[in-house]
Amino acid sequence: MKYFGTDGIRGRADYILSLAYKVGESLSLLNIRKLVIGMDTRQSSKEILDKLTSGALSVGIDVIDLDVIPTPGLIIESYYRKCLGVMITASHNPYTDNGIKIIKNGFKIDDKDKLMIEDYLDGILTFSHPINGTYKKEDSNYISFLEKNIIRTNLNIVVDCANGASYKYAHILEKMAKVKYLSINPNGININENCGATHLEYLKNNMDGFDLGIAFDGDADRIMVIDDKKNIVDGDMLIYLFSKWFLKHELLKKNVIVLTIMSNLGIINALNEIGLDTVLTNVGDQNVLDKMLENGYNLGGENSGHIISPLTITGDGLLNAIILLTIVSEEGLKLSELVKDIKMYPSKTINLKVNDKTIINNDIIKSEVKNLNDNFSNKGKIILRASGTEDLIRITVMHEDSNVVEATLEKILVLLKGEWNRW
């Protein structure tokens, strides 16, 4: 697609701003006349929100402005109000980027809707504009949704809000635990800056004397965790803990967990050992959700910390923090003890900056990577994929032997360099 990537329309903030008004107009094509709109804390978000709102109003759509809100909160509002939703965010990207996520009745729009919007942006589709819509600001019902799952614990935790959208909502965790907050002073340019789920060093350095630490990304749909021994507990490990807990409470459907091709082989083995099957999808929360909806599964996610649980319809950092605190409290053990028996395979990912991501479709590269994968058998795997939002190729190698990981990465980098010169 020309404008839409794996997670909405994303790019440099000035580019998103240039599209915002017409994207707002294009929402008329979706045949729903009510829109909830929200944003994260980056410098450009308010201006983009205002432009998109103006476009939507001009075509007769009634707009409810929820101001700063996590993406899952916006999705929940769209779902329960049965209306369109737009989230202005670039998630974990730096403040210089921004994006537009379009939601319909609580779910991301499908390819048919995306193509209609792209045709409108390109002037291929046109329509007459009715009278203007109405505008109002409202408080979100997201806190009320989260409160349904709150229990009191004796935990003492650190929460890193990434100077992002969670800074206005993370106070909900005070109803569960004693909380020390980090990165709760957004200034428009410090979202994700050396903090949050993509920069766990900051959280780790503030963990002395605490039971666990929780880090969100900019729009709070993902969660990463540091345990009491200052070790990282990523999305895969959280999914394992969630799987055991939901299985114990008889809330897990079909005993199947949906993961992505990036999930650690150690987690897949651990899930199999407790009687759970796994289904793998391509990377992307939408791929995970599609597989869940298609087959009636109700737990899945990514190692990046985007987890969809039986309690909701989307990856939700705050809700998953609540679930984690509940599990740790109920089990009566330190988080490090709950994950100590998980045998993770050594894994390493390199992000290679490129001008042309399609090189990974080169036949020689595909053949060589397949041969390497075949030789690994069930002891490891190699994944080459193009980033959906950046000019990067992500090279991941996983194997039970860390020396093999390093050697294989070097082979692949040499292979890419050689083919690049002939590309």
N, C-alpha and C positions, 0 to 999 in steps of 0.2 A: 504493500500500500504506500501511497505517496506521503501522507501526513501521519497516519497512525502507526505506532510501533507496538511493542509487546504490552505496553501499559499506558495507553492513551496517546495523546500528542505531546511530545516532549522535545525540548531544545533550549537554545539560548533564550533568555527572558525577553529580549526585544523581538525575537521571531514569534514567540507565543503571543506577545502583545499585539503584533501586527495581524494575527489571525482571530483574536478574541471576539471582536464584534460580529464577524461573519459566522463564527462558530455558534455564537448566541442565536443569531438569526436561523441558522441551519437546524436548530433543535425543533423548530416547527414541523420538520419532516417526520418527527417521531410521534406526532399525533397525541401528545399529552400536554395539557395546558397549565401544568403546575410544575415548578422547579424549585428544589432546595439547592443552595449553593454555599460552599465553604472554601476555606483556604488554609494554607500553612503560614508560617511566619516570615517567609523570605521577602526581601525588599520589594520585589515586583508584584507580589501576589494581589495586593489591594487594587492596583491599577488594572491588572488583568481581570480581576473579578468585576470591577466596575464596568469595563468595556463589554465583557460578555453579558453582564446583566442588562446593559443598555440594548444590546442586540436582541436578547430574548424578549425584553419588554416591547420592542418595536414590532414584533410579530405576534403580539397578543398572549404571551406566556406570563402567568402570574409568578413572581419570584419571591421566595422566602430566603433571606440572607441570614445564614447561621454564623457568619464571621469565622474566626479561627476555630477549627475543629479537626480532630483526627479523621483520616479517611474512613476508617470503619464506622465512626459516628455518623458521617455523612451517608454512608451506605445504609445503615440501619434506619436513618430518617427517611430515605427514599423508599425503603422496603415497606415500612409501616404506614407511610403516607400514600403509598401507591402512586408515586410520581417520578419525574426525572430528577437526577442529581448531577451536579458538577462539582468536582473537587479541583481546586487550583493548587498543584503541588508538583515538585520534582523529587519527592521522596528522599532518598539518601544522597542525591546529587548536591553539589555546592550551590550557594545562593545565586550565582550567576545564571543558573538554569531555572526553568520552570516548566509546567506542563498542565494539561487539561485532561482529566479523567471524566468520562461521561457514563452515567449510571441510569438504568431504566428499571423502575420497580425493584431496586435493590441489587441488580446484577449489571455487570458491564455489558454494553451494547454488543450485538453480534456483528459479523462481517458485513451483512447486508446493510445494516444501519450505518456502519462506518463508511461504506462505499457511497451511500446516498449523501452523507455529509461531505465527503471528499468531492463528489460531483458538484455540490453546491459551492464549495470553496473555489472550484475551478471554473464556475460559471456555466457548467453543463446543465444543471438543474436550476430552475427558477420557480417562484411562486408569488402570488399576490399577498400583500401584508394586510392583516385585519387591524382593528383598533388596538391601541396599546394595552399591555397587561398592567397589573398592579404590582407594587413593591412594598415589602415590609421586612423589618428585622425581627427575629425571634430568638429566644434561647433554645438550645437543643434539649431533646429528651434523652440524650445519650447517657448522662449520669444516672438517670432513673433506670435505664436498661442495665447498666453495670451493677447497680446496687442490689439487684435481685440475687446476685451470686456472692455477696459479701459475707464472710464470717470473721470473727475476731480471733487473732492469733497473738502469740507472744514473741513474734519475730522482730528483729531489728535490721532494717534493710537500707540500702542506698539505691536511689533512683536517678538515672541520668536521662533527662528529657531532650537532649540534643539541641536545646534552644529551638525546639520545633513545636508542633501543634499540641503535643501532650502536656505542655507546661500549664495549660489552663484546666486540665482534667485529671492530672496525676494525683491531685489531692484526695481523690477517692480512695487511694491506697492507705491513707491515714486511718481509715475505718477498720483496717485489717492489721496494721503493724506500726511500729515506730519507724519514721521515715526521715532520712537525710536526703535532700534534693541536690542535684547537680544540674547545671546548664538549664536554668529556668529564667534566664533574662535575655530573651531574643531582642536583637537590635536591627534585624533585617538582613544582616550579612554574616551572622555567626551561626546560622543553622548548620548542623553537622560538622562544624569546624573543630576538629580535634576533640570530638566528643560524640556521645551517642553510640548506636549499635555498630557503626563502621569504624570507630576509634575506641576500642575497649580499654586501651592503656589508661585513659583518664579515670574510668570507673575503677579499674584494678588498683590504681594508686590511692584510691579513697576507701579501701575496703577494710582497713584495720579495725577489728572488733565487731564487725557486722556479720550477720548470718548469711546474707547473699546480696548480690547487686543486680539490678535490672537496668538495661539500656534500651531505649527506643530509637527508631530512626526518625527522620524529619516529619513524616506524616503519621507516625505511630501505628502502622499496620504490621510492624515486625518487632520482635523482641530477641535480645541476646542477653545472656546471664553470666555472672561470675559467681562461683560458689565460695564457701567459707575458707577454702584453701587457695583462693585466687586463681582457680582454673576456669577456663571458658567452658560453659555449657551451651552448646549451639542448638540450632533448630532441630537437628536430628535427635540429639539426646533428650530434648524436651518432648519431642513426639513420642519417644519411647516411654518416658515417665507418664505422659498423658494417656498413652495406650493402656498401660497397666492400670491406671486409676479408673479410666472409663470402663475398662473390662471388668474390674472389681465391682463397680457400681452398676453393672448391667446396662450401660448406656451406649455401648459400642455396637454398631450394626454390622452384621455379616462377618465380624472378626477379620476385616481387611483394612489395611492402612494404605493410603495413597501417598507415594513419595515421588521424587523426581530422579532423573538419571544422575543427578549430582549427589544423591544421598550416599552416606558412607556404608560400605559393605558390612562394617561391624554392626551398624544399627539394624540392617536387614537380617543379619544372623541372629541378633538379640531378640528381635520381634518373632522370628521363626521359632526360637527356643521356648517362647511362652505361648506358642500355639496360634500366632497371628500370621496371616499371609500379607504380602505386599504387592502392590501394583505400581509400576513406574511410568511416569509421563515425562514429556519434555519439560525443560525449565520454564517456570512461569506460574504464578498463582492461579491464573485463569485456566491453564491446562489441568492443574490439580482439581480445581472446583468442577470443571466440566466432567472429568472422570468420576468424581464423587456423585454428581447429580445424575449422570448417565446410568450408574450402577447401584445407586442407593447406599453408598458408603457415607460415613459421617465424620471421619477424621483423616486429615491429610495435611501435607505441608512441605516446606523446603528447609534445607539446612541453613539457609540465610535467616531463619527465624519467622517466616511467614507461615502461620499455622491456622488451619480452619478446624474448629472443634465442633462437637455435637451441640454446643450451646449457642451457635450462631451460624451465619451464612458467609462469613468472610474472615480473612486474617485480621486479628484484632490484638494489638500489642497489650493494651490495658486489660482486656478480658483474660488474655493468656497469662498475664502477671498475676491476676486474681486466682486463676486455676492453679498456677504453680505454688503460690503461697498456701493455698488450701491443701495441696498435696503434701508439702513439706510439714505443715502443721499437723495434719491427720496422721502421717506416718511417724511423727515424733523423732525423726532422724535429721542429721545435718544433710544438706544437699549433696555434699561430697560423698557421703555414705550411700545415698540413693543411686548415684551414678557410678560407683567405684568398680562394679563388675562388668561394665560395658567395655568391650575390647574394640576400640576404634582402630581402623586401618590407617597407617600413615598416609597423608594426602597433602598435596601442594598444588596451588593454583597460581599461574603467572598471567597477568594481564598485559598483552602485547599491543602497544599502540600501532595502528595501521592506517593506511589511506584507503585500502580496499578490503573490506571484510570477506568478500566472496572468494578470496584465495583458498578458504577452507573447503571449497567445492572442487578444487583442482584434483583430477583423477589420481595423480601420483601420490599426493598427500593422503587422500582418502584410502588408497590401497595400502600404503605403508602403515598408517594408523590402524587399519583393520588387522594387518598381520601382527602388529605389536599386541593388540587386544586379544587376538586368538592365542598368542603365546602365553598371555597371562592366565588363560583359562578362568577359573573362579577365584583366583588369588588377587585380582586387581582389575582396574579398568582405566581407560584413557578417554577423555572427553575433550573435543575441540568444538567450541561454539562461538558464534558472533554475538557480541552484546547487542541487545535490542535498543539501547538508548545512547550508546557511546561508540566511538570509532576504535573498538577494541576486539581482539580475539582472546578469549579466555581458554587457557590450556590447563587442564586438570589431569593429574596423574595420581592414582591411588593404588597402593599395593601393600601386602602384609610385610614387605621388607622395605624399609626407608631408603636403603642404598639403591634399590631398583627404581624407586620414585625419582631420585636425583638423576640417575643415569638416563632414564627414559625421557625426562624433561629436556636434557641436553640433546639427545638424539632428535627430538621433535623440533627444537629451536634450530638446529643445523639443517634439518629437512626444510623447514619453512624458509630459512634464509636462502638455501640453494634454489628452491622453486621460485622464490620472489624475483631472483635475478633473471629468470626466464619468463616471468609472468607478463 
